[in-house]
Amino acid sequence: MSAAPDALWEVRAPEPSAEYHPVRDRRTDRRSTVDFTPEFGSITMFSTSWCGYCRRLKSQLDAQGIGYTEVNIEEVEGTAELVASLNGGNQTVPTVIFPDGSTATNPSLADVKTRLAA
């Protein structure tokens, strides 16, 4: 019996894509924080177009050069429910997800910087 060539067992990471396609839990068909967990050094921020606190945090993040992905809960299906599940039933924004999977609601810039440095 001969060994299989290594090439048959090679596992490759998918090519990075400019589009974001979150995965859903097929058992519940709901989104989870895992779907939106950001890369190290950045955050995912759930927002709305009319949220003044969201605009303020985005402006502060931009000024500090902190990377973020903004997800508008009024435009991305399932995210309003996800935000509500993180905030005791309230769709409070900005809600932020950190690379370690933890979350914060309406965090200050100092809170974001501290949590990213941890």
Secondary structure as the mmCIF struct_conf table of DSSP 4:
data_model
#
loop_
_struct_conf.conf_type_id
_struct_conf.id
_struct_conf.beg_label_comp_id
_struct_conf.beg_label_asym_id
_struct_conf.beg_label_seq_id
_struct_conf.end_label_comp_id
_struct_conf.end_label_asym_id
_struct_conf.end_label_seq_id
HELX_LH_PP_P HELX_LH_PP_P1 SER A 2 PRO A 5
HELX_RH_3T_P HELX_RH_3T_P1 ASP A 6 TRP A 9
HELX_LH_PP_P HELX_LH_PP_P2 ALA A 13 PRO A 16
BEND BEND1 ALA A 18 GLU A 19
STRN STRN1 ASP A 25 ASP A 25
TURN_TY1_P TURN_TY1_P1 ARG A 26 ASP A 29
STRN STRN2 ARG A 30 ARG A 30
HELX_RH_3T_P HELX_RH_3T_P2 THR A 33 PHE A 36
HELX_LH_PP_P HELX_LH_PP_P3 THR A 37 GLU A 39
TURN_TY1_P TURN_TY1_P2 PHE A 40 GLY A 41
STRN STRN3 SER A 42 SER A 47
TURN_TY1_P TURN_TY1_P3 SER A 49 TRP A 50
HELX_RH_AL_P HELX_RH_AL_P1 GLY A 52 GLN A 64
TURN_TY1_P TURN_TY1_P4 GLY A 65 GLY A 65
STRN STRN4 GLY A 67 ASN A 72
TURN_TY1_P TURN_TY1_P5 ILE A 73 GLU A 75
BEND BEND2 VAL A 76 VAL A 76
TURN_TY1_P TURN_TY1_P6 GLU A 77 GLY A 78
HELX_RH_AL_P HELX_RH_AL_P2 THR A 79 LEU A 86
TURN_TY1_P TURN_TY1_P7 ASN A 87 GLY A 89
BEND BEND3 VAL A 93 VAL A 93
STRN STRN5 THR A 95 ILE A 97
TURN_TY1_P TURN_TY1_P8 PRO A 99 ASP A 100
BEND BEND4 GLY A 101 GLY A 101
STRN STRN6 THR A 103 THR A 105
BEND BEND5 ASN A 106 ASN A 106
HELX_RH_AL_P HELX_RH_AL_P3 LEU A 109 ALA A 117
#
